[in-house]
Amino acid sequence: MLLERIHGPSDLRALDHRSLTALATEVRSFIVESVARGGGHLGSNLGAVELTFALHRVFDSPDDVLLWDTGHQSYVHKIVTGRREGFAQLKQADGLSGYPSRAESEHDWIENSHASTALSYAHGLATAFSTQGIDRRVVAVIGDGAMTGGMAYEALNNLGHSGQRVLIVLNDNGRSYAPTVSRLGESLAMLRLNPSYVSASKRWERRARRLPGVLGGMTRSWMRGTKAALREAFEEPPTFFEALGVRYTGPIDGHDVGKLEQALRHAATYDGPVVVHVLTQKGRGYAPAETDVEKCLHDVSAFDPVTGKASSPGGAQTYTQVFSDAMVTLADRHPELIAITAAMPGSTGLLPMQERHPGRVLDV
């Protein structure tokens, strides 16, 4: 098995793309088997396999910093960085954490399990490095609903003003963004971060500034108008990100390692904050997750890896089940009762109340 040969990122870089495809299949099977034993985050990690491969092949972790917003998409990162054997005790006492952990590995720069925090961490680390004259790339992976949090937008605004070299990977698995995808958009994405294009663009801007009077003004106006027209015509998200001072490229196929590597390498040359928009499929490669419309088996308890169905519970009800029943009972008695959840009505036990009392469970 290829998986048994992966003890660190350097082993991953030694593989050709055909081997990477085979390895991706092995990694998905390994994650399904591991999570099936005792539960964990499944769907998001199945969708981030190729993206994680590309990140570790382009960047030199831990010298370069890789941050995972919320932390629940870090299983593949843990496998690539030599923690595969720890999955036998995933989320168990004295076992492998389900989130990044500095106690586990030098490849984990932060410990987090809350959404929308990674961009602020990235800004802080990039500022610390630049202040000390240290040349390190800082990469933050965010998505799976985390871009709906106000803290992420605050960090974007601050990054745009700072000009710090932070590379943001927007892992869009259909839970927060749904932009138009086209070959033209993909080509434009590659072009706009290509070092040759950026250099030529700046060179023409300098020449336009040297042109005298009305001619110079008309030329500069034409260049700005042309760029804006292309942006508005073919790309939806760039207007938002670039209004904040953050360059945008994408969307990129998040399951094509070659295209991901090309986009990441181009983005890494940009001297400032940049977003690489990546489209992935949550639950990819595992039919029960792909067909779970509600949450793509986002987080699960122990289950049958063949069918994807939860294992028969034994003993007393779980805390979540008790809470769920109590909320339905209380909502029946108190019509003014409102429940609030952050993108997880199923995991928090609020789906029964939502179904019984539509409009009284607010998903923020």
N, C-alpha and C positions, 0 to 999 in steps of 0.2 A: 504493500500500500504506500502511495505517495505521502499520505498524512504522517506516517511513522517517521519519515525523513525530515519533517519540518520541526526544527528545534529553535529556530530564530529567524528574523527577517532575511538574513543573508541566504538561508536555504531557499526561501521563496524567490529571491532574485535570480537564483541559478536555474530556474525552470523556464522552459519555452511556453508559448501561449497554449499549445495543445495540451501540455502537461497541466497547465493552470486550470483548463476546463475540466479535466479529470479530477484534479484536486478539489475544485469547487463542489463537485458531486459528492466526494468523500466527506468533505467538511459538513455539508448539509445533512448527510446521513448521520454523522457523528453527533451533531447538535440535536437532531430529533431524538436519537437514542438516549443522549445524556439528559435532556430536559424531561423526557418521558418518565424517567425513573423517579424524579422528585419534584418536578415542576420548575418553572422559570419563564423567562421571556423568549418566546419562540419566533413569532412571525417577523419581527423587526430584524433579528439576527440572520434569518434565512434570506432576507432581502439585501443584506449588506455584505455578502461574501466577496463578490468581485471588487466592490468599492474598497474593502479593507485590503485585499491583495494589492490593488493599484497604489494605495497610499503607502504601503510598506515597501513597495518596489521603487517608488519615486523619491520618497523621503527616508532619511537615515535616523530612524528612532533608535535610542532615546535622545540622540543629539538634537535632532529636529523634534518638535513637540507635537504630538497627536492628542487632541482632546475630543471626548465623546460627550455631547450634551445629553443630560439625563443619565447616561452611563449604561442604559439597558441594551444598547446595540454593540457592546464591546466584546461579545463572546468570541467572535472570529479573531479580533485583535489579541485576545488572551491566548487563543490557540497558536497563532502565528508567533507570539513572543514566548513560547516554550512552556505554557501552562496546561497543555492538553490533559496530562494525567490527573490534574486537580479536578477535572469535571466529574470524576467518580464521586466527589462529595460537593457538588455544586450547591451553594446556598445552605450548606449544613454547618453545624458547629465545628470550628477548627478546619473547615473546608474552604473551597474557593468562593470568593464573594461574587455575587451576581452583578456587581458594578466595579468600576475601576478602583484599585486599592494600591496606595503607595507602599503598603506593607508587603504586597505580593511581588511587585516588579518595578524596576527602574523605568519601564516603559509607560507606567501610569503616573502622570504628573500631578493629577488632582484626584480627590475622592468626591464623587457627587452622585446624587440619585434624584435630584430635583430638576425639573425642566427649565429651559431658557437661560441657563447660567453660563454655558461654555464660552459665549462671545465675550463676556466680561472678564472671565479668566484669561482668555486669549489676549485681550487688550492689555491686561495687567502684565502678563508674562512678556509680551512683545516690548512693552515700554521698559521693563526691567532690563531686558537684554540689550536694547538699543542704548540705554543710558550707560551701560557698562562697556559698550563697544563690542558686544558678543554677536557674532553672525550666526543666528539660528532662525530657521523657519518655524512659524507657529501656525498649526492647522487645527481648525475647529470644525467638527462634523455636527450638524444640527438638522433636525427634521422630525418626522413622525409626530407632528403636532406641536413641537417645541417652539416653532416660529410664531405661534399664536400668543406667546407670553410677552407681556409688556417689557420685561427685563431685557429680552432679546432685541427689541426695537430701540431701547435706550442705548444698548451697547453698540448697535449699528450706527446710531447717530454720533456717538462718541468716537467710534473708529473712523468714520468719514471725516471728522474734523481733525483727528490726530495724524492721519496719514501713515499710521503704523503698518508694517508689512505682515498683515494677518490674512491667511487664506481660509475662506469660509466655504465648506462643502455643504450645500443645501441638499440633503438627502430627501428627495421628494418621492414618497411612496404612496401618494394619493390621499394622504390624510391632512394635507394643508394647502397644497397648490396643484393646479391642473392647467398648465399653459399649453398653447398650441405647439405641436411638435411638427417640424418639417425638415427636409434635407437642407433647405435654404437657411433656416434658422441655425442648424448645426454647423453649416459652413461659415456663416457669419460669426458664430461663437468662436470657432477656431481662429478665424481671421483677426478678430478684434483683440485677441491676446497674443497673437503671433509676434515675437520680438521684432521681426523685420517690418511688419505692418505698423507697430507702435512707433518704431524708430522713424519710419518714413513719414508717418502722420505728423510727428513732432517737427520733423525737418521742414515739411511744407507749411506748417503753422509759423515757424520762425521766418521763412521766406515771405509769407504773406504779411507778416508784421513789418517787414522792411520795405514793402511797396509803398509808394508815396500816396498821400491824400485819399481821394475818392476811390481810386483803383484798389488800394490796399484794403479799405473798409469793405468794398463790395466783395473782394475775394474772401476775406475772413468770414463775412456774413454767409456767403455761398457754402463754404466748408462746414460751418456750423449747421446750416439748414439741411445740407445733404445727410450729415450724420444723424440729425434728429429725425429726418424723414424715414431713414432706414430703421431706426430704433422703433419708431411708432408703428411702422408698417408691418414689421416682422417679429418683434419681440415685445411681449407684454411686461414681464417683471423688471427689465432694465430701467424703465422710467422711475420706478420706485427706488431701487437700490442706488442708482446713479444720482438721484436727487439728494441722497444722503452722502454722496462723495465716495461711494463704494462701487468699483467697477464690476460689471456682470458679464458672465459668459455661460451659454447654455441654451436649451437643455441638452444634456449628454446622456447617451444610453448607459445606465448604471450597471449593466450586466455585460458590457464589452470592455474587457481589461485594456485592450489596445487603445481604444478611444479615450478611456479614462486616463491612462498614463499620458497620452498626448496633451489632453486638456490640462492636467495637473502640472505638467512640466512647463507649458506655456504660462500658466497662471503664476507659477513660482518665480518667473522672471520679472513680474510686475512690481514696481516700487511703490507699494501702497496696499490698502485693503481691497480684496477682490473676492467675489462670490462665484463659485463654480456650481451651477445648478445641475443636479444629477437625478435622473428618473429611474427609480427602482420599483420592483414589485414586492410588496410585503407578503411573506410566506412562500416565496418562490421555491419551486422544486419539491414541494410537499403538498400533495393534492388536498388533504383535509384543511390545510391552512389557506390555500388558494381559493377554496370554495366557501370559506367562512366569511360571509358578507359582513357580519356584525363587526368583527375585529381581527380577522385573519389569524386567529389563535395568538393574539398579542401576548398575553400572559396566561399561563395554564398551570394547573396542578398535575399530579401524576396522571398519565394517560396511556392508552394502548397505541404504540407507535405505528401499528398497521392501519388501524381505523381512525385514529385521532380522537377517539371517544375517551372521556374521563374514566379513570379506574373507579370501580365501585367503592364508595366511601364506607368506612367502618367507624363505629363508635359514635360519639356525640357530634352535634352540628358544629360547623366551624363558626368562628366569630362573625364572619361576613354573612353567613346564612341567618344567624340570629338577628343581626342588625337589619338585614333585608326584610325579614318577616315583621320586625318591630316597626320599621318605617311604613310599611303598608298599613299596619293596624293603626298607627298614629295618624297617618294621612286620612284614613277613613273617618276618624273621630274629629280631626281638626282641619277644616277646609282651608284655613289660612296657612297651613304648613307648606313650606317650600324647601326643596333639597337642591343643593348646588354640588356639582362635580366638575373636575377639570379633565375632560376628554376620556373619562373612564367610568361610564355608568354601569358597565357589566362587571368590571373588577371590583367596584366599590359596593356592589349589591343593590344598586338603585334601579336596575331595569324593571323589576316587578312593579315598583311604585310608578315608574314612568309609563308603563303599559296600562296600569289601572287608573292613573290620574294624569293624562296627557297635559302638558303645559305647566306642570308643577315640579318638574325636575329640570333645572337649568344647567345645561352643559356649557361651561365657559372655557 
